[in-house]
Amino acid sequence: MPTENLLAVIFNDNANFTQAVTDSVGNYLSNLTYADFDIEATSAHFFECDGLTIDLNSVDFDTNNLSVISINGDDIKLSVEMNISIDASADFSLSTEDSIDGDTVSLAGTSETVSIEFSSNVEINVTYYQDEQEYELDDVVVVTPPQSIDFGELEPDYS
């Protein structure tokens, strides 16, 4: 059965597979934008998120806990639970209302970074070449990334 062969190939090539999956999780998360999250913060001023960067710190998973979701010819979809640690960095514009004419006045911006740890099911799509006993990692989907990111209290950075 191709699945048994695939899993045997993955286990024999565990370090390369683990690194490839880790890199793909990092790429997937780094492509998310602030529109993909509820950005939360508090401030005495009005604020707007101008951009978000996600950097992967670490991924912890056990290839022994891979489960097969589906097999369609050479295409195999696997699933594994991962503990993921990221840094989320955001730039914010802060403003206030002019009490005389009611206009919004820009104050300054600030950049904030928070560390987040979460668990997520991750789907791994692999093409398995049975004749060569090799696989190719096609893509990875982090099924349940955090829904919101809380950056805490925002204050203008005048430096």
HUZI-V932775 format. One record per residue. RES is the residue in three letters. NEAR is the number of other ideal C-beta (glycine too) atoms within 8 Angstrom. D_CENTER is the distance of its C-alpha to the mean C-alpha in Angstrom with 2 decimals. Layout:
RES	NEAR	D_CENTER
RES	NEAR	D_CENTER
//
This chain:
MET	4	33.04
PRO	10	30.18
THR	9	27.52
GLU	7	29.42
ASN	11	29.82
LEU	12	26.14
LEU	9	25.20
ALA	8	28.05
VAL	12	26.83
ILE	12	23.28
PHE	8	24.87
ASN	6	27.27
ASP	8	24.53
ASN	9	22.13
ALA	6	21.12
ASN	7	20.38
PHE	12	18.52
THR	10	16.37
GLN	8	15.65
ALA	9	15.00
VAL	14	12.47
THR	10	10.75
ASP	8	10.92
SER	12	9.69
VAL	15	6.45
GLY	11	6.19
ASN	9	7.61
TYR	12	5.72
LEU	13	2.59
SER	10	6.00
ASN	6	7.74
LEU	10	6.80
THR	7	9.86
TYR	9	11.72
ALA	4	13.27
ASP	6	10.34
PHE	12	10.88
ASP	6	14.22
ILE	11	14.77
GLU	7	17.35
ALA	12	19.88
THR	5	23.64
SER	10	26.19
ALA	2	29.90
HIS	10	29.12
PHE	9	27.47
PHE	11	23.99
GLU	7	21.63
CYS	10	18.11
ASP	8	18.57
GLY	8	15.17
LEU	13	11.70
THR	8	9.95
ILE	10	6.69
ASP	9	7.91
LEU	13	7.20
ASN	7	10.34
SER	6	10.85
VAL	12	10.47
ASP	6	13.56
PHE	12	14.95
ASP	5	18.43
THR	11	19.39
ASN	4	22.46
ASN	8	20.56
LEU	11	19.51
SER	7	21.03
VAL	10	22.15
ILE	7	21.32
SER	6	23.49
ILE	9	25.61
ASN	5	26.87
GLY	4	29.10
ASP	8	27.18
ASP	11	23.75
ILE	15	22.22
LYS	12	19.20
LEU	12	18.08
SER	12	16.10
VAL	13	15.09
GLU	10	13.89
MET	13	11.50
ASN	10	11.32
ILE	15	8.19
SER	10	8.91
ILE	13	7.31
ASP	10	9.60
ALA	13	9.43
SER	10	12.54
ALA	16	14.49
ASP	10	17.97
PHE	15	20.39
SER	9	23.87
LEU	16	26.41
SER	12	29.70
THR	9	32.66
GLU	9	35.48
ASP	9	38.82
SER	4	41.30
ILE	4	44.16
ASP	4	43.06
GLY	6	39.75
ASP	6	37.74
THR	8	34.19
VAL	8	34.26
SER	7	31.38
LEU	8	31.26
ALA	8	28.62
GLY	10	24.95
THR	11	22.71
SER	9	19.44
GLU	11	17.56
THR	8	14.84
VAL	10	13.67
SER	9	12.15
ILE	10	10.30
GLU	7	10.59
PHE	10	9.92
SER	6	10.94
SER	11	9.81
ASN	9	11.83
VAL	15	10.53
GLU	11	12.93
ILE	13	14.19
ASN	13	16.75
VAL	13	19.50
THR	10	22.84
TYR	13	25.54
TYR	10	28.74
GLN	8	31.28
ASP	4	34.15
GLU	5	32.35
GLN	7	30.51
GLU	7	27.31
TYR	11	23.86
GLU	7	21.38
LEU	12	17.64
ASP	7	17.09
ASP	7	13.50
VAL	13	10.62
VAL	8	9.06
VAL	12	6.71
VAL	7	9.60
THR	6	9.13
PRO	10	6.10
PRO	7	8.28
GLN	5	10.89
SER	8	12.13
ILE	13	11.94
ASP	7	15.43
PHE	12	16.63
GLY	8	20.09
GLU	6	23.32
LEU	13	23.44
GLU	7	26.55
PRO	9	27.63
ASP	8	27.49
TYR	4	30.89
SER	2	30.75
//
